[in-house]
Amino acid sequence: MLPRSTIRLATRGKAPVAPSSARNVIITPRHHRLYSTGTRTATSTLQPHGSWSRVAVLAGLGVASWAVWQSSPAATPLRADASTALPNSATSEVFVDPTTATLFPHRLTAPDGTPLRLVGTGVRTVSFLNIRVYTAAFYVSERELDALEQGTLGEDWIGFTPERLIAPHAIPSKDEQTARPNGEALIETLLEKADAAVIIIPLRNTSLAHLRDGFSRALVARMKVPRVSNEFTDSMNEATGAALVDFKGFFPARNLAKGMPLELYYSARNRDVTFQLRNEKTRSPEVLGTLRDPILARELIVSYFSDSAAPSRELVKNTAMGLARERGSPTAPAVAN
């Protein structure tokens, strides 16, 4: 049985207000799933219905609000029931992680207003028992995804195939004049231009301290990678150490409930990562802090695509497929019936 995992969906800024008679809309009659839209948020809950005649009436009344919500590009994750799966397609509102049934919006907006699009999802498991810890999603700024599709993102990304991100990486052909980067090095070239986000949805109750320690271990491991450590000078080492101390202070001594997201937003312009929670009652964003050391910020995101120690190989694989817009990925073109 799939674990019950949840996220909330919300819109940033001012969302269009649907008429009061058109606040509810049936998406899947079989599961009686309702989406409610308002001035700020759209949440998903499971509610029973007495008869199919009522379903038909509600569905008719909800056409207007569904159109309003579907057209909004600023959908951001808060919390939504994920016990049942919605159809996955590039035109649907959310994408369902195939392993955990966790819902992620296809689009969200970074704290600085940058529109982001979902590229891949994957589950993190630990121990030989394959205990599921969290589901993660990777987002990339829409402008750079459009450039990738048009072949204008950069020479390193021309003719991209998933094999270049999934180990063992594809070996460049002999007629290539220079070897293009693969794996984590390829993600680094992406972060030179693109904003990105990693959204973590716990599949069990956890604590911010536990997540903080995981981030810290990942950063320390990245600092030991020769390609990364060679970038440091003595003065940079001192600044990075201070940044790590500040980073550990971002996380208060409190728990993070199952299904409540922890959001990491990377800015290519500022070279930093902003950590953000959601208030469980008001659904408003709560910024924990911003990691401003450029190397630490970059490497924290790159750690999810580490050649040797990625926390979720499933996330790496699905992101590779998403960047190539392959079938079954969040970015796959809609298939006409």
N, C-alpha and C positions, 0 to 999 in steps of 0.2 A: 504494500500500500504506500502511495506516495506521501511524503511528509507534508503537513499543512504549513505552508510558509506564506507570509503576507508582506505587501508593501502598500503604501497609499499613493494615490495619484492626485496631484494638485497642479494648478496653473500659477505661473508667476505673473505679477502685475494684475491688470484688470481683465478678467475674462468676460465675454458677452453674457448677459443675463437672459436666460430663456424665460418665456412666459410661465406664470405660476402653474398653469394647467399642463405644461409640457416639461415638467421637471424630471419625470421618470421615463425610462425607455427600456424595453426588453431587448437584450442582445441575443441571448440564447434561450428560447422558450424551454428547452429540455431541463436546463439547470436553474431557470427562473432568476437570472442575474440581472440586477438593476444598476444603472449608472445614474447618479444624481448630479446635476450641474447647478452651480450658483455663482455668486460674484467672485469667489476666490478658489473654491476647491471642487473637485469631482471625485467622489469616493465610490467604492464598489462594495456591496453587501449582498448576502444571500437572503432572499425573502420568499416565503411561500405565497402562493396565490390560490384563491378559492376555485376558480373555474377558468376555462379557456376563453369564455366570453370576456372576462375581466382582462385577461392577457391581451386580447385583441384590442380592447378599448385603450389600455395603457400604451400598447405599441403604437396605435394611431396617434395618440396625444403626444408621444415622445419623439416623433420624427423631427420636429424642429430643434429640440434640445440636442438630439444626437448629431444633427448636422453642425450645430454650433461647436460641440465638443470635438468632433472629428476633425474640424478645420483648424483647431487651435494648435499652433506649433510649439507652444510653451508648456506642454505637459511635463510635470516633474513628479518623481516618485514620492509618495508618502506611505500610504498603506492601503492595500486592497486584498480581499479574500482570494486566495489562490488555490483553493481546494479542488477546483475544477478548471479545466483548460479551455481557453478561448482559441479560435482558429488563428494560426500564425500566418501573417502575410504582411507585405510592405504597406498595405493600405489600412490595416487594422490599427486600433489605438494602442494595443500592447502586444508584446511578444512574450510567449510562455517558454521558460527554460525547459527543454525536453526531459531533463533528468529529474528536476525537483518540482516542476510546475510553478516555480516562482514567476510572478508577473513583473515585467519591466516595460515602461513606456518606450515607444519607438523614438520619441523626441523629448528632450528636456532643455532647460536653459541654465547656464552657469550663473553664479552670483554676479558676474560682471555683464550679464546680458547676452553672452555668446550662445547661439543655438547649437546644440549638440545632437548627434544621431547615434542610436544604438548600433553597434557593430558585432558584438559577440557576448555570450554568457557562458558560465561554467561553474561547476560545483567544486568546493574544496573539501577533500576528505583527509582524515588522519588515521593512523595506526593500521595494522593489518586487518582490522575489522571494517575498514572503510567507513568510519563514522562520518557522516555528513555534518560539516561545521557551518558553512555559509555558501550562498550562491553569489557570484560576482558578475558584474556587467561592465563592459568597456564601451565608452562613448568617444566619438571623435567629432570635432567641429565640422559642421555641414560644408563650409566653404572648401576645406581640404579634401573631404570625401568627394565632392563634385569634381575637384581638380584631379583626383586619382582616377575617377571614371573617365575623364576627358583626356587623360594622359599628360597632364600639365603639372602634376605635383612635383616632379623632379626626375632627373635621370635615374636615380636609384630605384624609382617605383615604376618605370616604364615596363610594361609586360608582366606586371606582378602576378605570381601564382602562389597558392597556399603553401606549396612545398618550401618556399623561401622563408617561411616563418615557423614551420613545423619541423622539429628535428627528426631524423637527420636532414639537414638542409640540402636543397638542390645545388649541385655543383655547376658553376657557370660553364657554358660551352667554350671550346677552345678558340672560337672566332671572336669572342668578346675581348676587347682590348684591355679592359680593367675588370677585376672581380668586384661585383657589386655586393654591398653588405647584406647579410642574412640574419635571421633570428633577432636577438635582442639589439644588435647593432642597427638593424633595419628600423626597429621601433624608435631608436634614438634619433634617426634622421627624420622620422615623422614628427617627433616632439620638438624639433627645431622650428617647425612651421605651424603645427596644429595644436589647438587646445584639446584637452581630453578630460575624461572623468572615469573614475572607478567607483561603482556603487556596490556596497557590500550589504547583503541581507542575511543576518544570522538565521540559521535554521534551528537554533536552540538558544535559550537565555544565556547571555554572556556578560562580561564587564568591559568597560572602556579600558581599564588597566590591562586586561588580557589582550585586547586588540593593540594597545600601545606597545606592549612588549613584543608582539609579533612584528609590528612595523619596525621597531628598533633592531630586532635581529635581522630583518631583511636588509636594512640600511647598512648595518655593520658588515654583513656578507657582501654587499655590493661594493663597499669600500676596499675590499680585499681583491677584487677583480683587477688584474694588472692593467687593463686598458683604462680603468677608472682611476686607480691609485696613481698612475703616472701623470694625471692631470693636476695633482696637488703640489703646492709649494708649502714651505714651512708656515707662512702667514695664513694660507688657506686652511691648513690643518687646524690651526688655532680657531679660526672663524667657524669651521665646520663643527668642531667640538662644542663650541658655545651654542651653535644652532641646535645641536642634538639635545643639549640640556634644556633649552627653551622648548623644544618640541615635546619633550616628556611632560612638560607642565601644561600642555594643552588639554589633557584628559583628566577630568575630575573623577573623584572616587564614587562612581555610580554605575548602575547596571544598564545594559542595553537589552531590551526585551526582544524575544524571538520575533522576527518579522519587521523590526524597526531599522531603517536604513542608516548606514554611516556613509557619507558622501565625500569623495576626494576629487577636487577640481583642480586640474593643472592648467596654468596660463603660460602659453608659449612666449607672450610678450614680456611678462614679469618674471618668468622662470621661477614660479612658486607653486605650492599646493595648498589650497584652502580646505580645511576639514569642517564638515558641517553635519549636524544632526537635525532631526525633526522633532518638534514638541508633540508628544503623543496626544495631547488634548486639543491644542489649537492648530496643529499641523504647520505652524510657522517655522521657518528655518532658524537654526541656532548655530552660529559659527563658533567653533572651538578654538581656532587659531589658524595661522598661516605659516607654513614652512617656507622661509624666504631664501634659504641657501640654494643657489641654482643647481648645483650638482646633486645635492641630497634630494631636491624636488624631482629632478629628472629621473634619478636612479630609483626612487620609490615607485614611480609608475613603471619604469623598465623592469623592476623586479618581478612583476606579474608575467613577464615574458622571458624570464631568465632561461638561458640555454640549458642550464643544468639543475636549477632549483625553482622552477616556476611553481607557485602554490597550487595552481589548477591547470593541468595539461589540457583539460577540456576547454578552459577559457582560451588558451592559446590556439587550439585547433579551430574552435568556433569563430574566433576573431579573424584568423587567417581566411576562413571561408567567407566571412562577412566582408572583409576588405576586397575579396574577389567577386563578391555578389553572387556566390554560388547558391544553388537551391537548398532550401532548409535554413538558411541564415537570415538574420533580421533584415539584411539589406537586399535580399533576393527580389528581383522584379516580380510584380504581381502576375500570376498566370491567369489568362482569360479562360472562362468556363466554356 
